[in-house]
Amino acid sequence: MPTERSSVLPLVTGASEWPFRGLDVPAGHTPVPFRDVVLKVHQRCNLACDYCYVYEMADQSWRTKPVFMAEPVWRAAADRMGAFARTHRLDRMRLVLHGGEPLLTGMDRLATLITGFRTACDGVDLRVQMQTNGVLLDRATLDALRDHRVEIGVSLDGARADHDRRRRHANGRGSFDAVDRALRLLAGEEHRDSFAGLLCTIDPATDPIATYEALLDYRPPTLDLLLPHANWQTPPARPPGAGPTPYADWLIAVFDRWYRAPRQEVGIRLFEDVLALLLGGTSRSEQVGLSPVAVVVVETDGAIEQVDSLKSAFPGACDTGLNVLTDSFDAALDHPGIVARQIGLAALGDTCRACPSREICGGGHYAHRYRAGRGFRNPSVYCADMLELIRHIRTCVIADLERLPTHDPA
C-alpha cells in the first residue's frame, strides 16, 4: 500500500462554515472506529426519482465520476477495510453495496468483489448488505446474492400510484410493477432470509395508513421511514393547506397504527429508536439521538467521503480529500466532518442545547441542519416535526407506564 498522509481540508463551498471552521473538539475525545463501509459500486441509476439527493440536489459530482468502480479501486478499498479492522481489533464490520443502482454493476462483477472483500477481511465477521431499487432483482440474481450471503434492502414508497409518482424511469414510466415482482420473490420462503427490509421516503401528501399497509403487505423484517432530504436552503415541500407539522402528522398516524397493533407487525427503526432513547437507551440511526456516526463512504473513483446524504447540502459537502488508493480509513477519522458526527452534544448549537428534547432528537438528521453561512450547527429544518413526533411518543409511553400496576412491598 502507498504511504499514508493526513486528512486535508477540502476546497468546497462550505469550507469556511462549521464544522470546517470553528469546530471545538472536547478534551479527551477519542474517535469511534468506522463499522460500516458504504461502497458506491455503480455511479448511475436506472430510475429518475424526483427527490433523489444524488442526482437532483446540490452536489452534481456524479457526472464526472467513473460509471462503475474498477477492480484496482475496490481491491484497494478491501485492503483498507481489512487493515482498519485489524488496527482497531474489530471482530465485526458491515459492507454496504450502494449506488446509483448497485445491480447495474452485473452479478459476475459483484460476486468477484464480494469474494475479494471477504478475503481481505479474513477473521472479521463481514456482514454484506445491498440497497437497491429492486428493478433488476430476478430469481437468478436473488439466488446468486443468497449464495454470497448478501442481505437485500429495497426502496419502495408505498402503493402503486404513490410509488410511481416519485420513483419513475427517465421516460416517465413507473417502476412499481418491477419492484413488486422482485419483492414477491424476496419475501417468499426461498429468499426470505436475504430480506433486510424496506426503505420508504415519506410524502405527507399521501395516506399514511394506506402507505404503511402497502409496505406491510410484503412482510418486511424492518422498515425505515425517512424524511426527504432537505435543509434551510432547500426546505421540504409542504402540501397545500397543511398544518405546521405535516411530516410529524404523517408519522404519528403510522406510529399509532403500529404501536397499538395487537402484535408487532414489523420493526420501524425511527420509532424504536425514539422509544429506546426515551427509556434511557441509544439510537441506531442518523435521524435521532447523539450516538456517534461510524460510517464511511467510498466512491467509484476511490474517494473516501462522509455519508452521501450530505450531497443534498452543497457541492463537495461529502469530500474529505482522501482516496483509498493513497490513504487509510484512519486518516478520515480526523476530518472535521467526521469528528462533528462523533462528539454528541458538543456538536449542537445553542438552540438545540437548550432544548429539553436534545438527547432524544439529537438535533435531527445532520444533513437537514445545513444553512448557508452557518454550516451544520443549526436545528434541523424538520425541527417542529421532530419535536411534535417525540412529544407524541413520550405521551404514549408515559400513559402506558402510568397504567402499570404499582408494586406493594407489603
Summary of the structure (lengths in Angstrom):
residues: 410
radius of gyration: 21.2
end to end distance: 69.6
largest distance: 73.7
contacts: 1343
relative contact order: 0.16
helix: 37%
strand: 14%
